[in-house]
Amino acid sequence: MRPYDNGLCSQNCTTSQLPASSPRQSHLREGPLTQVDKPDLTIKLCAPRGFCAGVDRAIQIVELALKQYGSPVYVRHEIVHNRYVVDELREKGAIFVEELSEIPETTDAPVIFSAHGVPKSVPEDARSRNLIYLDATCPLVSKVHREAELHFRRNKHIILVGHSGHPEVVGTMGQLPAGAITLVETKEDVQNLEPEDTENLAWITQTTLSIDDTQEIVDALKQRFPSIAGPHKDDICYATTNRQEAVKAVAHDTDALIVVGSPNSSNSQRLREVALRFGCKYSVLVQRASEIDWSKFEDVKTLGLTAGASAPEIVVEEIIEAFRERRNIKIETIKTADETVTFNLPRELRTFAAE
């Protein structure tokens, strides 16, 4: 079992509660409390949460590359947007760079492309330098890349719904020549579009967006351009959808909700926004328990807890234990979907994966 998931509290976590005792106190004290001092707290634990199949695959690729090639291996950009994961891999021998130019010319170490995908120019650059490279792009992101290429071959101008500057968006736009894709982020952007040929348009999306926000933008596109073509299957990935649906299921029944994730994680930020939209009064994104502002939780009786698709379960456990030091906790797992998706590893690493 890898260090990111210590198994202490899984999606099938059983309900547990310390004996209730004294009346609820008006505010929490820092540090451990005695059992009689602790107020009660119900934690509604969202399921699914945490690692998706694409993230798990990307992390395995780095770990197996270290096993096969030895240290160091280079990783272009953060393999996934999570500081805990990146730090763990760095300790094992991964070196993270933003551009291939940072990799020494004389190295025979491999370079791994992150789960978010890269422009076509990146593997071309790697080949020109005779670098060994492994592609950890999530297969669902690669699906969007193929859709974009298909629409382009059909002479359609492509509208990409996404966030400017996000690595996935940069990678998707970099699949085609400059000008072939136009990025929109809001409904207002849709109204400002002035395509040359309104009858030859197609839309695609970033995989980690808010389901509801994206639908509003897509509806606006369809209203302005009734003949616009779309993907055969939604581009927003199953894990993004499932985690948002789980948050929706608990948001209206919680006083606050914590999302475990990094600030640069798009899917984690969307979980925080979904919680607020669906009735939770306070929602916050944290990377570790040490970031929790305990004053915000003094009057919280029911807490929602989830994790973005790149956040490890061990940090969820850390946060539960931090609350356990201060409260008599009861854990209720709210499960809205089962996830059985897995993705194949690159052929170069499958032998080591089987050992």
C-alpha positions in Angstrom: 0.0 0.0 0.0 1.5 3.3 -1.0 2.1 6.1 1.6 -0.7 8.3 0.1 -3.4 5.9 1.3 -2.9 4.4 4.7 -6.2 2.6 4.9 -7.3 4.0 8.2 -10.5 5.4 6.8 -11.8 4.3 3.5 -14.9 5.0 1.5 -16.5 2.2 3.5 -15.4 3.7 6.8 -17.6 2.5 9.7 -19.5 5.0 11.8 -17.8 5.7 15.1 -18.6 8.0 18.0 -17.0 8.7 21.3 -19.4 8.9 24.3 -21.3 12.2 24.5 -20.8 14.0 27.8 -20.8 17.6 28.7 -22.9 20.3 27.0 -21.4 22.0 23.9 -18.8 24.6 24.7 -19.0 28.1 23.3 -15.6 27.9 21.6 -12.8 25.4 21.0 -9.6 25.4 22.9 -6.3 24.8 21.1 -4.7 21.5 21.7 -6.2 18.2 23.1 -9.2 18.3 25.2 -10.4 15.7 27.8 -13.3 13.6 26.7 -15.8 15.4 28.9 -14.8 18.7 27.4 -15.2 17.8 23.8 -18.3 19.0 21.8 -19.9 16.6 19.4 -19.3 16.8 15.7 -20.8 14.8 12.8 -18.5 14.4 9.8 -20.2 13.6 6.6 -17.5 12.0 4.6 -18.1 12.3 0.8 -17.6 9.3 -1.4 -16.2 9.1 -4.0 -13.3 11.5 -3.0 -9.6 11.7 -3.6 -7.5 10.0 -6.2 -9.1 9.3 -9.6 -7.8 6.7 -12.0 -5.9 9.2 -14.1 -4.0 10.6 -11.0 -3.3 7.1 -9.7 -1.9 6.1 -13.1 0.3 9.2 -13.3 1.8 8.6 -9.8 2.4 5.0 -10.6 4.2 6.0 -13.8 6.7 8.2 -11.8 7.2 5.5 -9.1 7.7 2.7 -11.7 10.0 4.9 -13.8 12.2 5.4 -10.7 12.2 1.6 -10.2 13.1 0.9 -13.8 15.5 3.7 -14.6 16.7 4.7 -11.1 17.0 8.2 -9.7 16.6 10.8 -11.0 13.7 10.9 -13.3 12.5 14.3 -14.6 8.9 15.4 -14.5 7.7 18.3 -16.6 5.3 20.3 -14.4 3.8 18.9 -11.3 2.7 15.4 -12.1 -0.6 16.2 -10.4 -1.6 19.4 -8.6 -1.0 18.3 -5.0 2.0 19.4 -2.9 2.0 16.4 -0.7 2.2 14.0 -3.6 4.9 16.1 -5.4 7.0 16.3 -2.2 6.7 12.5 -1.7 7.9 11.9 -5.2 10.7 14.4 -4.9 12.0 12.6 -1.9 12.0 9.4 -3.9 14.2 10.9 -6.6 11.9 12.8 -9.0 13.1 16.2 -10.2 10.3 18.6 -11.3 10.9 21.1 -14.0 8.7 23.5 -15.9 10.4 23.2 -19.3 12.6 20.6 -21.0 15.4 23.2 -21.3 16.0 22.8 -17.6 17.0 19.2 -18.1 20.8 18.7 -18.6 21.8 18.0 -22.2 24.0 15.0 -21.2 21.4 13.1 -19.1 20.1 9.7 -19.9 17.3 10.0 -17.4 13.7 9.8 -18.7 11.3 12.8 -18.5 7.6 12.3 -17.7 4.8 14.5 -19.0 2.2 15.4 -16.3 -1.3 14.1 -16.1 -2.7 17.4 -17.5 -1.2 16.8 -21.0 1.3 18.9 -23.0 1.3 20.7 -26.4 2.5 18.6 -29.3 5.7 20.7 -29.4 6.9 19.2 -26.1 7.3 15.5 -27.2 8.7 16.9 -30.5 11.3 18.8 -28.5 12.0 15.7 -26.4 12.6 13.6 -29.5 14.9 16.3 -31.0 17.0 16.0 -27.9 17.0 12.2 -27.9 15.3 12.2 -24.5 13.5 9.2 -23.2 10.0 10.3 -22.4 6.9 8.8 -20.8 3.5 10.3 -21.2 1.4 10.4 -18.0 -1.4 12.4 -19.7 -4.8 11.2 -18.3 -6.5 9.2 -21.0 -9.6 11.3 -20.6 -7.6 14.4 -21.5 -6.1 12.5 -24.4 -9.7 11.9 -25.5 -10.3 15.6 -25.7 -7.1 16.0 -27.7 -8.4 13.5 -30.2 -11.8 15.2 -30.5 -10.1 18.5 -31.2 -8.0 16.9 -34.0 -11.1 15.3 -35.5 -13.0 18.6 -35.6 -10.0 20.3 -37.1 -9.8 17.7 -39.9 -13.5 18.4 -40.6 -12.6 22.1 -41.0 -14.4 23.2 -37.9 -13.3 26.0 -35.7 -13.1 24.8 -32.1 -14.5 26.5 -29.0 -12.7 25.3 -25.8 -14.5 25.9 -22.5 -11.9 26.1 -19.8 -9.6 28.3 -17.6 -6.9 30.4 -19.2 -3.4 29.3 -18.3 -4.4 25.9 -16.8 -1.9 23.3 -18.0 -4.7 21.1 -19.4 -6.0 24.1 -21.5 -2.4 24.9 -22.6 -1.9 21.3 -23.7 -5.2 21.0 -25.5 -4.7 24.3 -27.4 -1.2 23.1 -28.3 -2.6 20.1 -30.2 -3.5 22.3 -33.2 -2.0 25.3 -35.1 -2.4 28.7 -33.5 -5.8 30.2 -34.1 -7.6 26.8 -34.6 -9.1 26.9 -31.0 -10.8 29.8 -29.2 -11.0 29.7 -25.4 -14.1 30.8 -23.6 -14.4 31.0 -19.8 -17.8 32.6 -19.3 -21.2 33.1 -20.8 -20.1 36.7 -21.5 -17.2 35.3 -23.6 -19.7 33.4 -25.7 -21.7 36.6 -26.4 -18.5 38.2 -27.6 -17.5 35.5 -30.1 -17.3 36.5 -33.7 -16.4 33.4 -35.7 -15.8 33.6 -39.4 -18.1 30.7 -40.2 -21.0 30.2 -37.7 -22.0 26.9 -39.5 -18.7 25.2 -38.9 -18.1 25.2 -35.1 -17.5 22.6 -32.5 -17.1 22.8 -28.7 -14.9 20.8 -26.3 -14.2 21.4 -22.6 -11.5 21.1 -20.0 -12.1 17.9 -18.0 -12.1 19.4 -14.5 -14.8 22.1 -14.6 -17.9 22.7 -12.7 -20.7 20.6 -14.3 -23.3 23.3 -13.8 -21.2 26.3 -14.9 -20.1 24.4 -17.9 -23.6 23.5 -18.9 -24.6 27.2 -18.7 -21.8 28.1 -21.1 -22.6 25.2 -23.5 -26.2 26.2 -23.5 -25.2 29.7 -24.4 -23.1 28.3 -27.3 -25.9 26.2 -28.6 -28.3 29.2 -28.3 -26.0 31.4 -30.3 -24.8 28.8 -32.7 -27.5 26.1 -33.1 -25.5 24.0 -35.5 -22.4 23.8 -33.3 -21.1 20.2 -32.9 -20.2 18.7 -29.5 -18.4 15.7 -28.2 -20.0 12.2 -28.5 -19.6 11.9 -24.7 -19.2 14.7 -22.1 -15.6 15.9 -21.7 -15.9 16.5 -18.0 -14.4 13.4 -16.5 -16.3 10.8 -14.4 -14.3 11.6 -11.3 -14.9 15.4 -11.5 -18.7 14.6 -11.9 -18.8 12.0 -9.1 -17.0 14.2 -6.6 -19.2 17.2 -7.3 -22.4 15.1 -7.0 -21.2 13.8 -3.6 -20.6 17.3 -2.4 -24.1 18.3 -3.6 -25.6 15.5 -1.6 -24.1 16.8 1.7 -23.8 20.5 1.2 -27.3 21.5 2.4 -27.0 19.3 5.5 -23.6 20.7 6.7 -22.6 23.9 8.6 -19.2 23.8 6.8 -17.3 21.8 4.3 -13.6 21.2 3.9 -12.1 20.2 0.6 -8.6 18.7 0.7 -6.7 19.9 -2.3 -4.2 22.4 -3.6 -5.0 26.0 -4.6 -3.9 25.3 -8.2 -6.1 22.2 -8.5 -9.0 23.1 -10.7 -11.2 20.2 -9.7 -10.6 20.9 -6.0 -11.6 24.6 -6.4 -14.7 23.6 -8.2 -15.7 21.3 -5.2 -15.5 24.3 -2.9 -17.6 26.4 -5.2 -20.2 23.6 -5.6 -20.6 23.3 -1.8 -21.4 27.0 -1.5 -23.8 27.0 -4.5 -25.7 24.1 -3.0 -26.3 25.5 0.4 -23.2 25.2 2.6 -22.5 28.5 4.4 -18.8 28.0 4.7 -16.5 26.0 2.4 -12.7 26.1 2.5 -9.8 24.4 0.6 -6.9 23.2 2.7 -3.7 21.3 1.8 -3.0 20.0 5.3 -4.6 20.0 8.7 -2.2 22.7 9.8 -3.9 25.2 7.5 -7.3 24.9 9.3 -8.5 28.1 10.9 -10.2 26.5 14.0 -12.0 29.7 14.8 -14.2 29.1 11.7 -15.4 25.8 13.1 -16.3 26.7 16.7 -20.1 26.5 16.1 -20.0 23.8 13.5 -22.0 20.7 14.4 -22.0 19.0 11.1 -19.0 19.1 8.8 -18.7 17.9 5.2 -15.3 16.5 4.2 -14.1 15.6 0.7 -10.9 15.6 -1.4 -10.1 16.6 -4.9 -9.1 14.1 -7.5 -5.4 14.7 -6.9 -5.5 14.7 -3.1 -4.3 11.6 -1.1 -6.4 9.9 1.5 -3.7 10.2 4.1 -4.4 13.9 4.3 -8.1 13.2 4.8 -7.1 11.0 7.7 -4.9 13.7 9.1 -7.8 16.2 9.1 -10.2 13.7 10.8 -7.6 13.1 13.5 -7.2 16.8 14.0 -10.9 17.1 14.6 -10.9 14.0 16.8 -8.4 15.8 19.2 -11.0 18.6 19.7 -14.4 16.8 19.2 -16.3 13.7 19.9 -16.7 12.7 16.2 -19.2 10.6 14.5 -18.4 9.7 10.9 -21.1 9.2 8.3 -20.0 8.1 4.8 -22.3 9.6 2.1 -21.7 7.5 -1.0 -23.2 8.6 -4.3 -21.4 6.5 -6.9 -19.1 3.5 -7.2 -15.9 3.9 -9.2 -14.2 1.0 -10.9 -12.4 2.8 -13.7 -8.7 1.9 -14.3 -6.3 2.9 -17.0 -3.4 0.9 -18.5 0.1 1.9 -17.8 2.6 2.7 -20.7 3.9 -0.4 -22.3 7.4 0.4 -21.2 6.5 0.1 -17.5 4.1 -2.9 -17.5 6.7 -5.5 -16.7 7.8 -3.7 -13.6 4.2 -3.1 -12.6 3.6 -6.9 -12.7 6.4 -7.6 -10.3 
